[in-house]
Structures are given as structure tokens and as C-alpha cells.
């Protein structure tokens, strides 16, 4: 058990070292610019830190690398798991957008119908999320580490809820250099407001992602897809695409509410229906 904890600590330290080194080197090479767009290639490179650290440690241990790689292409998953993983988030965002009175900005529609924007914009994010796998975007590099390596080892010591909490904190703070150096990443929101809200949101997301990983039989494919789906959908929800006079802080609050609603739905599914058709990890039911 002590050895397993050492593996966890070593993994976290190695992941932070790889990603933070790439980000800080890129920031210096870019003249310490605060332009997020100019820094994006370095962000993408650093996003592979969790996966690279996992591969290094698995190769060093001399076992588990093939099983780990197979999880990236585990596609044979119950269709209800696909539906539960991919549909609620866009529908929650869409419902909140309508209830809050957001209207598409005509300048963004390029002559299209506002109704079609509501009907197609959020479902299209599902396909955009799939691009994370095809084009190797950030979620591909992250999920190989967070869910592919760290979560199974945390579950050997803690429940699903407690493992997700710890992983969420580690995952959120991993973003710290980007949050600190680039105000655009936090929409100009002050650090003392943004960071606590961001950590809470990532902890909730960690629980959601972990259940998807469990229900899908440890499929990293579906975790990457959902990760990409969230990134794509969050870019549309409560942002200037809509004609709504909301501050950046209010948009962050709406995003946090949407994630909390989804986490509640997933918690309900884990308690009420998950065991009926979803594979589980031996020794863990997904309950607290």
C-alpha cells in the first residue's frame, strides 16, 4: 500500500514537471507574452504531460503498457453508456441558454436562422468533441494519465467519490501556470475568484469522467470524447456568441451550475440504474 502511494506521488510529480516545464519554457521563448493564442502550441504540447508520465512509469515497471494502450481503442461499449455520456451535457447547456434568455448574435449567424442555432449548435459539439481523438487535441494527452493511470491507483485506496475528489484537485492545480500567466484563460476574472470556482468545477468534472470511465469498462476513448465535448460545449455556452449582458463572473457561475446539475444526474445514475447495465471495477461499486 505504501508502495502504491509512492507510485501516485511519483506520477503527480513527473506529470507536473513535464507539463509545467514545457509551459514555462514556451512562455519564456514567446517573450513572456500574455497572449493565449500565441501560446496555444505550447499549451497543447504540455497537455500530453499526464499521458507521457503514465507511459514512462508503465514502461519502467515493465508491465501494463499493452493494457493501457488498448483502453484508447476500447469502442465496444453499451449504447446506453454512450447516450448517457454524450447527450445530457449539451441538453443541459441548451436548456439553460433558453431559460436564461440568451439569443444568438446575428453577426455570428452569417444569415442563418436563430432557431437553427439553438437546434444545431450544441449537438454539433458532440462531433467537435470527437475531433479531440482524431486530431490529438489536449484531452487525448490528459486522459491517458488522469483516468488511464492515476484513477485506478487511487481506487485501490479510496472510494470512487474520494478518488475523484483527489484527482480533481490534482487535475485543477495542474492548470495553475496557465491560469496564472494568461488572464484570457480565465476571461479576465481575478485569480481569487476564478481559482476556487475552477477547482470546484474540475472536481465535479472529475467525478463525472470517472464514472464514464467505470461504466464504459475503463474506455479512455469515451473519456477523451466527453472531455472534448465539454471543452467544445463550454466554448459556446454563456459566451459572447449570445446577445446577453452577462459578466465573465456570471458566465463562470452558469457554467459551474451546469456542471453541478450534470454531476447530480450522474450521481443519481450511479445509485439507481448504473449497476443494471454498466460494467464495474472489481471491488468498487461507484458508490461513496
C-alpha atoms as an extended CHARMM CRD file, in Angstrom:
* protein
*
       288  EXT
         1         1  UNK       CA              0.0000000000        0.0000000000        0.0000000000  PROA      1               0.0000000000
         2         2  UNK       CA              2.8720000000        2.3660000000        0.8200000000  PROA      2               0.0000000000
         3         3  UNK       CA              4.4760000000        1.4870000000       -2.4750000000  PROA      3               0.0000000000
         4         4  UNK       CA              1.2400000000        2.3150000000       -4.2920000000  PROA      4               0.0000000000
         5         5  UNK       CA              1.1430000000        5.7360000000       -2.6300000000  PROA      5               0.0000000000
         6         6  UNK       CA              4.7200000000        6.3110000000       -3.7560000000  PROA      6               0.0000000000
         7         7  UNK       CA              3.6420000000        5.4510000000       -7.3040000000  PROA      7               0.0000000000
         8         8  UNK       CA              0.8500000000        8.0350000000       -7.0560000000  PROA      8               0.0000000000
         9         9  UNK       CA              3.1460000000       10.7580000000       -5.7250000000  PROA      9               0.0000000000
        10        10  UNK       CA              5.8230000000        9.9590000000       -8.3100000000  PROA      10              0.0000000000
        11        11  UNK       CA              3.2600000000       10.1420000000      -11.0910000000  PROA      11              0.0000000000
        12        12  UNK       CA              1.9170000000       13.5210000000       -9.9590000000  PROA      12              0.0000000000
        13        13  UNK       CA              5.4000000000       15.0000000000       -9.5840000000  PROA      13              0.0000000000
        14        14  UNK       CA              6.5040000000       13.7100000000      -13.0010000000  PROA      14              0.0000000000
        15        15  UNK       CA              3.3420000000       14.9740000000      -14.7010000000  PROA      15              0.0000000000
        16        16  UNK       CA              3.6850000000       18.4380000000      -13.2040000000  PROA      16              0.0000000000
        17        17  UNK       CA              7.3870000000       18.5270000000      -14.0820000000  PROA      17              0.0000000000
        18        18  UNK       CA              6.7940000000       17.6440000000      -17.7360000000  PROA      18              0.0000000000
        19        19  UNK       CA              3.8470000000       19.9540000000      -18.3570000000  PROA      19              0.0000000000
        20        20  UNK       CA              4.9880000000       22.9090000000      -16.2770000000  PROA      20              0.0000000000
        21        21  UNK       CA              8.4910000000       22.7840000000      -17.8200000000  PROA      21              0.0000000000
        22        22  UNK       CA              7.0640000000       22.8870000000      -21.3420000000  PROA      22              0.0000000000
        23        23  UNK       CA              4.6830000000       25.7220000000      -20.4740000000  PROA      23              0.0000000000
        24        24  UNK       CA              7.2960000000       27.8360000000      -18.7170000000  PROA      24              0.0000000000
        25        25  UNK       CA              9.8740000000       27.2650000000      -21.4610000000  PROA      25              0.0000000000
        26        26  UNK       CA              7.3120000000       28.2180000000      -24.0890000000  PROA      26              0.0000000000
        27        27  UNK       CA              6.3100000000       31.3150000000      -22.1290000000  PROA      27              0.0000000000
        28        28  UNK       CA              9.9210000000       32.4830000000      -21.9500000000  PROA      28              0.0000000000
        29        29  UNK       CA             10.5540000000       31.7200000000      -25.6400000000  PROA      29              0.0000000000
        30        30  UNK       CA              7.4400000000       33.7360000000      -26.5050000000  PROA      30              0.0000000000
        31        31  UNK       CA              8.9060000000       36.7500000000      -24.7270000000  PROA      31              0.0000000000
        32        32  UNK       CA              6.7040000000       36.2240000000      -21.6790000000  PROA      32              0.0000000000
        33        33  UNK       CA              3.6950000000       37.2240000000      -23.7170000000  PROA      33              0.0000000000
        34        34  UNK       CA              0.2530000000       37.0550000000      -22.1020000000  PROA      34              0.0000000000
        35        35  UNK       CA             -1.3880000000       36.2570000000      -25.4610000000  PROA      35              0.0000000000
        36        36  UNK       CA             -3.1330000000       32.9260000000      -25.0780000000  PROA      36              0.0000000000
        37        37  UNK       CA             -3.4710000000       32.4190000000      -28.8430000000  PROA      37              0.0000000000
        38        38  UNK       CA              0.2720000000       32.7590000000      -29.4130000000  PROA      38              0.0000000000
        39        39  UNK       CA              0.9470000000       30.3110000000      -26.5950000000  PROA      39              0.0000000000
        40        40  UNK       CA             -1.5510000000       27.6660000000      -27.7590000000  PROA      40              0.0000000000
        41        41  UNK       CA              1.0190000000       25.2870000000      -29.3570000000  PROA      41              0.0000000000
        42        42  UNK       CA              2.8550000000       25.1190000000      -26.0200000000  PROA      42              0.0000000000
        43        43  UNK       CA             -0.3830000000       24.5370000000      -24.1510000000  PROA      43              0.0000000000
        44        44  UNK       CA             -1.1520000000       21.6250000000      -26.4670000000  PROA      44              0.0000000000
        45        45  UNK       CA              2.3520000000       20.2000000000      -26.0240000000  PROA      45              0.0000000000
        46        46  UNK       CA              2.1120000000       20.4050000000      -22.2340000000  PROA      46              0.0000000000
        47        47  UNK       CA             -1.3200000000       18.7820000000      -22.2770000000  PROA      47              0.0000000000
        48        48  UNK       CA              0.3720000000       15.4920000000      -23.1400000000  PROA      48              0.0000000000
        49        49  UNK       CA              2.3070000000       15.5710000000      -19.8580000000  PROA      49              0.0000000000
        50        50  UNK       CA             -0.1440000000       13.3070000000      -17.9760000000  PROA      50              0.0000000000
        51        51  UNK       CA             -0.0740000000       10.6860000000      -20.7330000000  PROA      51              0.0000000000
        52        52  UNK       CA              3.6790000000       10.8600000000      -21.2160000000  PROA      52              0.0000000000
        53        53  UNK       CA              4.2620000000       10.4210000000      -17.4780000000  PROA      53              0.0000000000
        54        54  UNK       CA              1.9620000000        7.4000000000      -17.4520000000  PROA      54              0.0000000000
        55        55  UNK       CA              3.7870000000        5.7970000000      -20.3780000000  PROA      55              0.0000000000
        56        56  UNK       CA              7.2020000000        6.4150000000      -18.7910000000  PROA      56              0.0000000000
        57        57  UNK       CA              6.1900000000        4.8230000000      -15.4950000000  PROA      57              0.0000000000
        58        58  UNK       CA              4.4470000000        1.8600000000      -17.1260000000  PROA      58              0.0000000000
        59        59  UNK       CA              7.4980000000        1.1700000000      -19.2920000000  PROA      59              0.0000000000
        60        60  UNK       CA              9.7120000000        1.4790000000      -16.2410000000  PROA      60              0.0000000000
        61        61  UNK       CA              7.5610000000       -1.0290000000      -14.3640000000  PROA      61              0.0000000000
        62        62  UNK       CA              7.7750000000       -3.3990000000      -17.3220000000  PROA      62              0.0000000000
        63        63  UNK       CA              4.0630000000       -4.2260000000      -17.2840000000  PROA      63              0.0000000000
        64        64  UNK       CA              0.6750000000       -2.8170000000      -18.1130000000  PROA      64              0.0000000000
        65        65  UNK       CA              1.6270000000       -0.8000000000      -21.1730000000  PROA      65              0.0000000000
        66        66  UNK       CA             -0.3360000000       -3.0020000000      -23.6080000000  PROA      66              0.0000000000
        67        67  UNK       CA             -3.4380000000       -2.9620000000      -21.4310000000  PROA      67              0.0000000000
        68        68  UNK       CA             -3.1160000000        0.8220000000      -21.1500000000  PROA      68              0.0000000000
        69        69  UNK       CA             -2.8530000000        1.2580000000      -24.9180000000  PROA      69              0.0000000000
        70        70  UNK       CA             -5.8710000000       -0.9790000000      -25.5330000000  PROA      70              0.0000000000
        71        71  UNK       CA             -8.0110000000        1.3240000000      -23.3930000000  PROA      71              0.0000000000
        72        72  UNK       CA             -7.5610000000        4.0600000000      -26.0020000000  PROA      72              0.0000000000
        73        73  UNK       CA             -9.3370000000        1.9400000000      -28.6140000000  PROA      73              0.0000000000
        74        74  UNK       CA            -11.9860000000        0.3160000000      -26.4230000000  PROA      74              0.0000000000
        75        75  UNK       CA            -15.0570000000        1.1550000000      -28.5260000000  PROA      75              0.0000000000
        76        76  UNK       CA            -17.4120000000       -1.7350000000      -27.7560000000  PROA      76              0.0000000000
        77        77  UNK       CA            -19.4660000000       -0.0050000000      -25.1140000000  PROA      77              0.0000000000
        78        78  UNK       CA            -23.1470000000       -0.3020000000      -24.2200000000  PROA      78              0.0000000000
        79        79  UNK       CA            -25.0750000000        2.1920000000      -26.3400000000  PROA      79              0.0000000000
        80        80  UNK       CA            -26.8600000000        3.4650000000      -23.2400000000  PROA      80              0.0000000000
        81        81  UNK       CA            -23.4670000000        4.3930000000      -21.8040000000  PROA      81              0.0000000000
        82        82  UNK       CA            -22.6440000000        6.3370000000      -24.9670000000  PROA      82              0.0000000000
        83        83  UNK       CA            -26.0110000000        8.1210000000      -24.7320000000  PROA      83              0.0000000000
        84        84  UNK       CA            -25.6820000000        8.8890000000      -21.0140000000  PROA      84              0.0000000000
        85        85  UNK       CA            -22.1380000000       10.1750000000      -21.5200000000  PROA      85              0.0000000000
        86        86  UNK       CA            -22.6730000000       12.3680000000      -24.5680000000  PROA      86              0.0000000000
        87        87  UNK       CA            -26.2500000000       13.6900000000      -24.5870000000  PROA      87              0.0000000000
        88        88  UNK       CA            -27.0770000000       15.2580000000      -21.1710000000  PROA      88              0.0000000000
        89        89  UNK       CA            -24.3660000000       17.9310000000      -21.1630000000  PROA      89              0.0000000000
        90        90  UNK       CA            -25.3670000000       19.6350000000      -24.4450000000  PROA      90              0.0000000000
        91        91  UNK       CA            -29.0400000000       19.3700000000      -23.4640000000  PROA      91              0.0000000000
        92        92  UNK       CA            -28.3710000000       20.9840000000      -20.0650000000  PROA      92              0.0000000000
        93        93  UNK       CA            -26.4390000000       23.8100000000      -21.6850000000  PROA      93              0.0000000000
        94        94  UNK       CA            -29.1570000000       24.2800000000      -24.2930000000  PROA      94              0.0000000000
        95        95  UNK       CA            -31.9270000000       24.3390000000      -21.6880000000  PROA      95              0.0000000000
        96        96  UNK       CA            -30.0760000000       26.8410000000      -19.5000000000  PROA      96              0.0000000000
        97        97  UNK       CA            -29.3270000000       29.0290000000      -22.5200000000  PROA      97              0.0000000000
        98        98  UNK       CA            -33.0230000000       29.1760000000      -23.4210000000  PROA      98              0.0000000000
        99        99  UNK       CA            -34.2120000000       29.6900000000      -19.8180000000  PROA      99              0.0000000000
       100       100  UNK       CA            -31.7090000000       32.4970000000      -19.2430000000  PROA      100             0.0000000000
       101       101  UNK       CA            -32.9090000000       34.2470000000      -22.3760000000  PROA      101             0.0000000000
       102       102  UNK       CA            -29.7360000000       34.0550000000      -24.4120000000  PROA      102             0.0000000000
       103       103  UNK       CA            -30.3130000000       34.9330000000      -28.0600000000  PROA      103             0.0000000000
       104       104  UNK       CA            -27.8240000000       34.2450000000      -30.8760000000  PROA      104             0.0000000000
       105       105  UNK       CA            -25.9000000000       37.2710000000      -32.0710000000  PROA      105             0.0000000000
       106       106  UNK       CA            -26.9280000000       37.9430000000      -35.7310000000  PROA      106             0.0000000000
       107       107  UNK       CA            -23.3230000000       38.7840000000      -36.5520000000  PROA      107             0.0000000000
       108       108  UNK       CA            -22.3660000000       35.2320000000      -35.5970000000  PROA      108             0.0000000000
       109       109  UNK       CA            -25.1590000000       33.5590000000      -37.5670000000  PROA      109             0.0000000000
       110       110  UNK       CA            -23.9430000000       34.6150000000      -41.0380000000  PROA      110             0.0000000000
       111       111  UNK       CA            -27.5110000000       34.9080000000      -42.2690000000  PROA      111             0.0000000000
       112       112  UNK       CA            -28.6930000000       31.7040000000      -40.6360000000  PROA      112             0.0000000000
       113       113  UNK       CA            -31.8310000000       31.2080000000      -38.5890000000  PROA      113             0.0000000000
       114       114  UNK       CA            -31.6220000000       31.7920000000      -34.7970000000  PROA      114             0.0000000000
       115       115  UNK       CA            -33.7740000000       28.6890000000      -34.3470000000  PROA      115             0.0000000000
       116       116  UNK       CA            -31.2350000000       26.5980000000      -36.2390000000  PROA      116             0.0000000000
       117       117  UNK       CA            -28.5200000000       27.9430000000      -33.9400000000  PROA      117             0.0000000000
       118       118  UNK       CA            -30.3890000000       26.5510000000      -30.9490000000  PROA      118             0.0000000000
       119       119  UNK       CA            -31.1280000000       23.2570000000      -32.6750000000  PROA      119             0.0000000000
       120       120  UNK       CA            -27.6970000000       22.5440000000      -34.1260000000  PROA      120             0.0000000000
       121       121  UNK       CA            -25.0490000000       24.3990000000      -32.1310000000  PROA      121             0.0000000000
       122       122  UNK       CA            -24.8580000000       22.2480000000      -29.0090000000  PROA      122             0.0000000000
       123       123  UNK       CA            -25.4260000000       18.8650000000      -30.7060000000  PROA      123             0.0000000000
       124       124  UNK       CA            -22.6190000000       19.8180000000      -33.0890000000  PROA      124             0.0000000000
       125       125  UNK       CA            -20.3360000000       19.9880000000      -30.0660000000  PROA      125             0.0000000000
       126       126  UNK       CA            -20.6530000000       16.2020000000      -29.7920000000  PROA      126             0.0000000000
       127       127  UNK       CA            -18.8810000000       15.8560000000      -33.1370000000  PROA      127             0.0000000000
       128       128  UNK       CA            -16.3920000000       18.5500000000      -32.1860000000  PROA      128             0.0000000000
       129       129  UNK       CA            -15.5600000000       16.5180000000      -29.1040000000  PROA      129             0.0000000000
       130       130  UNK       CA            -14.7890000000       13.5190000000      -31.2850000000  PROA      130             0.0000000000
       131       131  UNK       CA            -12.1790000000       15.6380000000      -33.0760000000  PROA      131             0.0000000000
       132       132  UNK       CA            -10.1580000000       15.5670000000      -29.8470000000  PROA      132             0.0000000000
       133       133  UNK       CA             -9.4010000000       11.9380000000      -30.5990000000  PROA      133             0.0000000000
       134       134  UNK       CA             -8.9110000000       12.2240000000      -34.3470000000  PROA      134             0.0000000000
       135       135  UNK       CA             -6.6180000000       15.2480000000      -34.2470000000  PROA      135             0.0000000000
       136       136  UNK       CA             -4.8530000000       14.5210000000      -30.9760000000  PROA      136             0.0000000000
       137       137  UNK       CA             -6.0790000000       17.5790000000      -29.0820000000  PROA      137             0.0000000000
       138       138  UNK       CA             -5.4730000000       18.1610000000      -25.3750000000  PROA      138             0.0000000000
       139       139  UNK       CA             -7.8920000000       15.5510000000      -23.9440000000  PROA      139             0.0000000000
       140       140  UNK       CA             -6.0230000000       12.7700000000      -25.7400000000  PROA      140             0.0000000000
       141       141  UNK       CA             -2.8540000000       13.5330000000      -23.8040000000  PROA      141             0.0000000000
       142       142  UNK       CA             -4.5920000000       14.1670000000      -20.4920000000  PROA      142             0.0000000000
       143       143  UNK       CA             -6.9280000000       11.1970000000      -20.2080000000  PROA      143             0.0000000000
       144       144  UNK       CA             -4.1810000000        8.6350000000      -20.7390000000  PROA      144             0.0000000000
       145       145  UNK       CA             -2.7870000000        9.8510000000      -17.4340000000  PROA      145             0.0000000000
       146       146  UNK       CA             -5.6810000000       11.0270000000      -15.2720000000  PROA      146             0.0000000000
       147       147  UNK       CA             -8.0530000000        8.1450000000      -15.9500000000  PROA      147             0.0000000000
       148       148  UNK       CA             -5.6360000000        5.7460000000      -17.6040000000  PROA      148             0.0000000000
       149       149  UNK       CA             -3.0180000000        5.6870000000      -14.8460000000  PROA      149             0.0000000000
       150       150  UNK       CA             -3.8510000000        7.7490000000      -11.7640000000  PROA      150             0.0000000000
       151       151  UNK       CA             -7.5050000000        6.8390000000      -11.1470000000  PROA      151             0.0000000000
       152       152  UNK       CA             -7.0030000000        3.0320000000      -10.9740000000  PROA      152             0.0000000000
       153       153  UNK       CA             -4.2770000000        3.5020000000       -8.3790000000  PROA      153             0.0000000000
       154       154  UNK       CA             -6.3540000000        5.8960000000       -6.3040000000  PROA      154             0.0000000000
       155       155  UNK       CA             -9.2450000000        3.4130000000       -6.3640000000  PROA      155             0.0000000000
       156       156  UNK       CA             -7.0390000000        0.8160000000       -4.7120000000  PROA      156             0.0000000000
       157       157  UNK       CA             -7.0210000000        3.0500000000       -1.6190000000  PROA      157             0.0000000000
       158       158  UNK       CA            -10.1850000000        5.1560000000       -1.7800000000  PROA      158             0.0000000000
       159       159  UNK       CA            -13.8200000000        5.0970000000       -2.9040000000  PROA      159             0.0000000000
       160       160  UNK       CA            -14.8800000000        6.4580000000       -6.2730000000  PROA      160             0.0000000000
       161       161  UNK       CA            -16.0400000000        9.7280000000       -4.7210000000  PROA      161             0.0000000000
       162       162  UNK       CA            -12.8530000000       10.2680000000       -2.7000000000  PROA      162             0.0000000000
       163       163  UNK       CA            -10.6380000000        9.2160000000       -5.6140000000  PROA      163             0.0000000000
       164       164  UNK       CA            -12.4310000000       11.6520000000       -7.8990000000  PROA      164             0.0000000000
       165       165  UNK       CA            -12.0360000000       14.4260000000       -5.3300000000  PROA      165             0.0000000000
       166       166  UNK       CA             -8.2780000000       13.9100000000       -5.0440000000  PROA      166             0.0000000000
       167       167  UNK       CA             -7.8370000000       13.5190000000       -8.7840000000  PROA      167             0.0000000000
       168       168  UNK       CA             -9.9160000000       16.6460000000       -9.4130000000  PROA      168             0.0000000000
       169       169  UNK       CA             -7.7420000000       18.7630000000       -7.1290000000  PROA      169             0.0000000000
       170       170  UNK       CA             -4.5500000000       17.4210000000       -8.7370000000  PROA      170             0.0000000000
       171       171  UNK       CA             -6.0060000000       17.9740000000      -12.2060000000  PROA      171             0.0000000000
       172       172  UNK       CA             -7.2070000000       21.5190000000      -11.4670000000  PROA      172             0.0000000000
       173       173  UNK       CA             -3.9240000000       22.6780000000       -9.9110000000  PROA      173             0.0000000000
       174       174  UNK       CA             -2.0330000000       21.1680000000      -12.8460000000  PROA      174             0.0000000000
       175       175  UNK       CA             -3.5070000000       24.0750000000      -14.8610000000  PROA      175             0.0000000000
       176       176  UNK       CA             -2.1140000000       26.6460000000      -12.4170000000  PROA      176             0.0000000000
       177       177  UNK       CA              0.6710000000       28.1200000000      -14.6110000000  PROA      177             0.0000000000
       178       178  UNK       CA             -1.7930000000       28.7410000000      -17.4570000000  PROA      178             0.0000000000
       179       179  UNK       CA             -4.3970000000       30.2040000000      -15.1160000000  PROA      179             0.0000000000
       180       180  UNK       CA             -1.7910000000       32.4680000000      -13.5100000000  PROA      180             0.0000000000
       181       181  UNK       CA              0.0520000000       33.6310000000      -16.6220000000  PROA      181             0.0000000000
       182       182  UNK       CA             -2.8590000000       34.1130000000      -19.0190000000  PROA      182             0.0000000000
       183       183  UNK       CA             -5.8100000000       36.2730000000      -17.9210000000  PROA      183             0.0000000000
       184       184  UNK       CA             -7.5750000000       35.3160000000      -21.1710000000  PROA      184             0.0000000000
       185       185  UNK       CA             -7.8040000000       31.7270000000      -19.9460000000  PROA      185             0.0000000000
       186       186  UNK       CA             -9.9250000000       32.9400000000      -17.0280000000  PROA      186             0.0000000000
       187       187  UNK       CA            -11.7340000000       35.6180000000      -19.0860000000  PROA      187             0.0000000000
       188       188  UNK       CA            -10.0100000000       38.3090000000      -17.0390000000  PROA      188             0.0000000000
       189       189  UNK       CA            -11.6050000000       37.0930000000      -13.8080000000  PROA      189             0.0000000000
       190       190  UNK       CA             -9.3900000000       37.8010000000      -10.7640000000  PROA      190             0.0000000000
       191       191  UNK       CA             -7.4300000000       34.8020000000       -9.5110000000  PROA      191             0.0000000000
       192       192  UNK       CA             -9.0210000000       34.8840000000       -6.0530000000  PROA      192             0.0000000000
       193       193  UNK       CA            -12.4520000000       34.4200000000       -7.6460000000  PROA      193             0.0000000000
       194       194  UNK       CA            -11.5980000000       32.1750000000      -10.5680000000  PROA      194             0.0000000000
       195       195  UNK       CA             -9.3220000000       29.6130000000       -8.9090000000  PROA      195             0.0000000000
       196       196  UNK       CA            -11.7310000000       28.3550000000       -6.1890000000  PROA      196             0.0000000000
       197       197  UNK       CA            -14.5950000000       28.1730000000       -8.7020000000  PROA      197             0.0000000000
       198       198  UNK       CA            -12.3720000000       26.4040000000      -11.2230000000  PROA      198             0.0000000000
       199       199  UNK       CA            -11.1480000000       23.8400000000       -8.6810000000  PROA      199             0.0000000000
       200       200  UNK       CA            -14.7370000000       23.0830000000       -7.6500000000  PROA      200             0.0000000000
       201       201  UNK       CA            -15.8200000000       22.6880000000      -11.2720000000  PROA      201             0.0000000000
       202       202  UNK       CA            -12.9170000000       20.3680000000      -12.1180000000  PROA      202             0.0000000000
       203       203  UNK       CA            -13.6150000000       18.2400000000       -9.0210000000  PROA      203             0.0000000000
       204       204  UNK       CA            -17.2190000000       17.7960000000      -10.2080000000  PROA      204             0.0000000000
       205       205  UNK       CA            -15.9960000000       17.0100000000      -13.7090000000  PROA      205             0.0000000000
       206       206  UNK       CA            -13.5180000000       14.5160000000      -12.2900000000  PROA      206             0.0000000000
       207       207  UNK       CA            -16.4010000000       12.5870000000      -10.7140000000  PROA      207             0.0000000000
       208       208  UNK       CA            -18.3320000000       12.6340000000      -13.9960000000  PROA      208             0.0000000000
       209       209  UNK       CA            -15.3260000000       11.5000000000      -16.0510000000  PROA      209             0.0000000000
       210       210  UNK       CA            -14.5010000000        8.7840000000      -13.5410000000  PROA      210             0.0000000000
       211       211  UNK       CA            -18.0000000000        7.3160000000      -13.7390000000  PROA      211             0.0000000000
       212       212  UNK       CA            -17.8350000000        7.3650000000      -17.5420000000  PROA      212             0.0000000000
       213       213  UNK       CA            -14.5220000000        5.5070000000      -17.3170000000  PROA      213             0.0000000000
       214       214  UNK       CA            -16.0270000000        2.9580000000      -14.9430000000  PROA      214             0.0000000000
       215       215  UNK       CA            -19.3160000000        2.4430000000      -16.7870000000  PROA      215             0.0000000000
       216       216  UNK       CA            -17.5490000000        2.0370000000      -20.1290000000  PROA      216             0.0000000000
       217       217  UNK       CA            -15.2500000000       -0.6900000000      -18.8330000000  PROA      217             0.0000000000
       218       218  UNK       CA            -12.2570000000        1.6710000000      -18.4920000000  PROA      218             0.0000000000
       219       219  UNK       CA            -12.5270000000        3.0620000000      -22.0020000000  PROA      219             0.0000000000
       220       220  UNK       CA            -10.2160000000        6.0170000000      -22.4810000000  PROA      220             0.0000000000
       221       221  UNK       CA            -11.8260000000        6.5470000000      -25.8800000000  PROA      221             0.0000000000
       222       222  UNK       CA            -15.1140000000        7.6180000000      -24.3120000000  PROA      222             0.0000000000
       223       223  UNK       CA            -13.3730000000        9.7050000000      -21.6300000000  PROA      223             0.0000000000
       224       224  UNK       CA            -11.4390000000       11.5870000000      -24.3140000000  PROA      224             0.0000000000
       225       225  UNK       CA            -14.6290000000       12.1060000000      -26.3090000000  PROA      225             0.0000000000
       226       226  UNK       CA            -16.5070000000       13.5010000000      -23.3260000000  PROA      226             0.0000000000
       227       227  UNK       CA            -13.5260000000       15.6880000000      -22.3890000000  PROA      227             0.0000000000
       228       228  UNK       CA            -13.5020000000       17.1150000000      -25.8980000000  PROA      228             0.0000000000
       229       229  UNK       CA            -17.2850000000       17.5070000000      -25.7870000000  PROA      229             0.0000000000
       230       230  UNK       CA            -17.0850000000       19.5470000000      -22.5950000000  PROA      230             0.0000000000
       231       231  UNK       CA            -14.3500000000       21.7860000000      -23.9920000000  PROA      231             0.0000000000
       232       232  UNK       CA            -16.3060000000       22.3880000000      -27.1810000000  PROA      232             0.0000000000
       233       233  UNK       CA            -19.6270000000       22.9880000000      -25.4500000000  PROA      233             0.0000000000
       234       234  UNK       CA            -18.1780000000       25.2640000000      -22.7710000000  PROA      234             0.0000000000
       235       235  UNK       CA            -16.7870000000       27.4780000000      -25.5400000000  PROA      235             0.0000000000
       236       236  UNK       CA            -20.3410000000       28.0890000000      -26.7700000000  PROA      236             0.0000000000
       237       237  UNK       CA            -22.2890000000       28.3050000000      -23.5330000000  PROA      237             0.0000000000
       238       238  UNK       CA            -22.8180000000       31.7170000000      -21.9330000000  PROA      238             0.0000000000
       239       239  UNK       CA            -20.1340000000       33.3360000000      -24.1060000000  PROA      239             0.0000000000
       240       240  UNK       CA            -20.3070000000       36.4350000000      -26.3950000000  PROA      240             0.0000000000
       241       241  UNK       CA            -21.8370000000       34.3170000000      -29.1680000000  PROA      241             0.0000000000
       242       242  UNK       CA            -25.0760000000       35.1850000000      -27.3880000000  PROA      242             0.0000000000
       243       243  UNK       CA            -26.7600000000       38.5660000000      -27.0180000000  PROA      243             0.0000000000
       244       244  UNK       CA            -26.7340000000       38.6850000000      -23.2500000000  PROA      244             0.0000000000
       245       245  UNK       CA            -25.2260000000       41.2740000000      -20.9660000000  PROA      245             0.0000000000
       246       246  UNK       CA            -23.5590000000       38.8990000000      -18.5310000000  PROA      246             0.0000000000
       247       247  UNK       CA            -20.2110000000       39.4580000000      -16.8820000000  PROA      247             0.0000000000
       248       248  UNK       CA            -17.4140000000       36.9050000000      -17.0900000000  PROA      248             0.0000000000
       249       249  UNK       CA            -18.0710000000       36.0230000000      -13.4490000000  PROA      249             0.0000000000
       250       250  UNK       CA            -21.7330000000       35.3170000000      -14.1930000000  PROA      250             0.0000000000
       251       251  UNK       CA            -20.8230000000       33.1390000000      -17.1760000000  PROA      251             0.0000000000
       252       252  UNK       CA            -18.4600000000       31.1580000000      -14.9460000000  PROA      252             0.0000000000
       253       253  UNK       CA            -21.2440000000       30.7690000000      -12.3890000000  PROA      253             0.0000000000
       254       254  UNK       CA            -23.6490000000       29.4650000000      -15.0580000000  PROA      254             0.0000000000
       255       255  UNK       CA            -21.0230000000       27.0080000000      -16.2630000000  PROA      255             0.0000000000
       256       256  UNK       CA            -20.4690000000       25.7800000000      -12.7230000000  PROA      256             0.0000000000
       257       257  UNK       CA            -24.2320000000       25.3330000000      -12.2200000000  PROA      257             0.0000000000
       258       258  UNK       CA            -24.4950000000       23.3140000000      -15.4390000000  PROA      258             0.0000000000
       259       259  UNK       CA            -21.6510000000       21.0220000000      -14.3590000000  PROA      259             0.0000000000
       260       260  UNK       CA            -23.2010000000       20.6210000000      -10.8970000000  PROA      260             0.0000000000
       261       261  UNK       CA            -26.5240000000       19.5890000000      -12.4630000000  PROA      261             0.0000000000
       262       262  UNK       CA            -24.7440000000       17.0340000000      -14.6340000000  PROA      262             0.0000000000
       263       263  UNK       CA            -22.7900000000       15.6820000000      -11.6500000000  PROA      263             0.0000000000
       264       264  UNK       CA            -26.0790000000       15.2660000000       -9.7910000000  PROA      264             0.0000000000
       265       265  UNK       CA            -27.5770000000       13.3390000000      -12.6880000000  PROA      265             0.0000000000
       266       266  UNK       CA            -24.5400000000       11.0840000000      -12.8550000000  PROA      266             0.0000000000
       267       267  UNK       CA            -24.6800000000       10.5240000000       -9.1080000000  PROA      267             0.0000000000
       268       268  UNK       CA            -28.3330000000        9.5160000000       -9.4540000000  PROA      268             0.0000000000
       269       269  UNK       CA            -27.4580000000        7.1620000000      -12.3060000000  PROA      269             0.0000000000
       270       270  UNK       CA            -24.6760000000        5.5950000000      -10.2430000000  PROA      270             0.0000000000
       271       271  UNK       CA            -27.0700000000        4.9490000000       -7.3610000000  PROA      271             0.0000000000
       272       272  UNK       CA            -30.2440000000        3.9720000000       -9.2050000000  PROA      272             0.0000000000
       273       273  UNK       CA            -29.5280000000        2.4760000000      -12.6100000000  PROA      273             0.0000000000
       274       274  UNK       CA            -25.8060000000        2.1480000000      -13.1470000000  PROA      274             0.0000000000
       275       275  UNK       CA            -25.4580000000       -1.3810000000      -11.8160000000  PROA      275             0.0000000000
       276       276  UNK       CA            -28.1320000000       -2.7260000000      -14.1790000000  PROA      276             0.0000000000
       277       277  UNK       CA            -26.2730000000       -2.3860000000      -17.4430000000  PROA      277             0.0000000000
       278       278  UNK       CA            -22.8030000000       -0.9580000000      -16.8150000000  PROA      278             0.0000000000
       279       279  UNK       CA            -19.5960000000       -2.8730000000      -16.0930000000  PROA      279             0.0000000000
       280       280  UNK       CA            -17.9250000000       -2.0430000000      -12.7960000000  PROA      280             0.0000000000
       281       281  UNK       CA            -14.4290000000       -2.2290000000      -11.4170000000  PROA      281             0.0000000000
       282       282  UNK       CA            -13.9260000000       -5.2690000000       -9.1920000000  PROA      282             0.0000000000
       283       283  UNK       CA            -14.2620000000       -4.2320000000       -5.5890000000  PROA      283             0.0000000000
       284       284  UNK       CA            -15.8040000000       -0.8620000000       -6.3800000000  PROA      284             0.0000000000
       285       285  UNK       CA            -19.4860000000       -0.1540000000       -6.9800000000  PROA      285             0.0000000000
       286       286  UNK       CA            -19.1360000000        3.5080000000       -7.8500000000  PROA      286             0.0000000000
       287       287  UNK       CA            -20.8680000000        4.4380000000       -4.6010000000  PROA      287             0.0000000000
       288       288  UNK       CA            -19.3610000000        6.6860000000       -1.9590000000  PROA      288             0.0000000000
